[in-house]
């Protein structure tokens, strides 16, 4: 095997390992509106100190992993709606700030829907969701030429389950990095 092929193979293996680690990274569950509850009484004895978690490598600034882990790549929508929820605005503002910091990065906004409704209706709703996110990022100073949109409708659910919780997960728009992110 030539030196260039060995180097290329090593880079592919390192990339695959990094992608694997990113896919396994814990992501916070989306915040959904809840009804207020009465707070639980304070415990009488102090809770034990948390044990330290596993040592992990920090994401390379400007990388796809940095964007996904440190900023967040997905916002959620209410049923049959495409307006930006109040809980999504800070995340999208963070996305815009990150994209302005890394001007070479190009993104694709992917609009998604839950399984209810016809294929055609969900494709149109997913497109409206993607365009709403795009418009928000542009209003925050991201150049429109850096953003494309696509609707997957109900064709690419992130939660294969059924019921309200799965539907809530599947009503989203994902900001996917297409090019320009740092890789090393």
N, C-alpha and C positions, 0 to 999 in steps of 0.2 A: 504494500500500500504506500503510495507516495506521501510526502510530508503534507501537501495541501489537502489530500483526502483525509488523512488522520486528523488534521486540524479541523476540517469541516465536520467530521464525525464527532469529534469532541464537543464542538459548538452546538451541534444538534442535540447531543445527549445532555449537555448542560441546560439548554433551552427547554428540553422536555422535562427535566427534573424541576426547573423553576416553574414551569406551567403546572406541573403536578402539585407542587407545594402551594401555588396560588389557588388552585382549585380546591384544595383541602382547607384553606384558611377559613377561620370562623368569621361569619359575617353577622352583624346584628340583625335581628328580626325587624321588619318594618314597624313603625309606630302607627297604630290605628287608634282612632278615637275610642275612648272607653268612658264608662260612666264613673263618676267619682265614688270612692268607697271610704268608709270610715277607717282611719289609720289604726294599725294594730298597736296595742300597748307596748311600751318599751320593755325589753327584757330586763330582768332583775340582775342578771350577771352579764358581764361583758362578753361579747362574741370572741372566739379565738381569732388570732391574727391569720389573715389568709396566707396560704403557702405560696411561694413563688411558682410561676408557671414555667413551662419549658423555655429554654433559651432559643430564640429565633433570630434569623438574620433580618436586618432591616432592609426594606425595599429600596432599590436604587432610585434616588430622586429623578423625576422625569420619566420613569418607566411605567409600563402598563400596570404592573403590580402596585407601584406607588399610588397611581390614580385610583385603582380599585380598593386598596386596603385603607389608604389614608384620607381619601376624599369621598369615595362612594360612587358607584356607577349606575345606580337605579333609583328611580322615584316611582311612587305608587299613586294610583288614581281611584276615585270613588266609582261606584257602579254607574255605567252609562255616562260618564263625565270625562272631559278632557281638559278641564281647567286645573292649573297648578294649585295643589293644596298648600295650606300654610306650613305644614310640617316638611314640605319638599323644598320650599324656597331657600332655606339656609344651605341645603345640600347642593342645589343648583348654583347658588352664589359661590360656593366653594369650588365647584367644577369650573365656573367661569374664571375665577381667580387662578386656578391651576392652569387652565388652558392659556390664559394671558401670560403666565410665567414661562410656558413652554410653547412659543409661537410656531414651531415646526410641526406640532401634533395636529393631525387631521382626525375628525371623529365622525361616527355615523350614529344617529339617534334611531333606535329600534323601538317602534310602538307595538305594544302587545295588549291582548284582551283576554278575558276569561272565556269559557266554553259556551256561554249563552249567546244566542243570536245567530244569524246566518253568517256564512263565510264572508259574503260581500259587505254586510253591515260592519262586521268586526274589522275587515281590512280598512274600511273608511274611518272607523273610530280609532284604530291604531295609527293611521296616518295623521289624524287630528292631534292625537297625543304627542306623536313625534314632532310635529310642527310647532306645537305649543312649547315644548321644551327647547326646540331650536330658537324660537322667537325670544324666549327668556334669556338664553345664553347670548344671543345677539344684542339684546337690550343691556346686557352687562358688559358689552365691549368686545365680545369675541367676533372676529371677522366672519361674515356669512359664508365666504368662500371656503372656510375650513370645516363646514358642517354639511353633511348629507343626511337625508332621512329615508327610512323605509318602514313599511308596516308589515308585520307578520300576522296581524289579526290574532286568531286563536290557534295558529299553526305551530307555534313554538312555546308551549307552556313551560314555566320553570318549576311548577308544582304539578305533578301528575295526578294528585289526589282529586277528590271531588268534594264539594261542599263550600261553605262560606270562606273558610281559611284558605283553601287552594285558590278560590276565585280572587280573593284579595291579593294574593301573591302574583297572580297572573295578569292583573290589571296594572301594567307598568310601562315605563319607557326606560330603556337602557342606553347609556352613552358608551359606545364601544370605540376604542382607539383603533384607527385604521392604519395609520402610519405616523412616523416622526418621533415616536417614543424612544427613549434611551434603552439600549439593550446591554450595555456593559460600561 
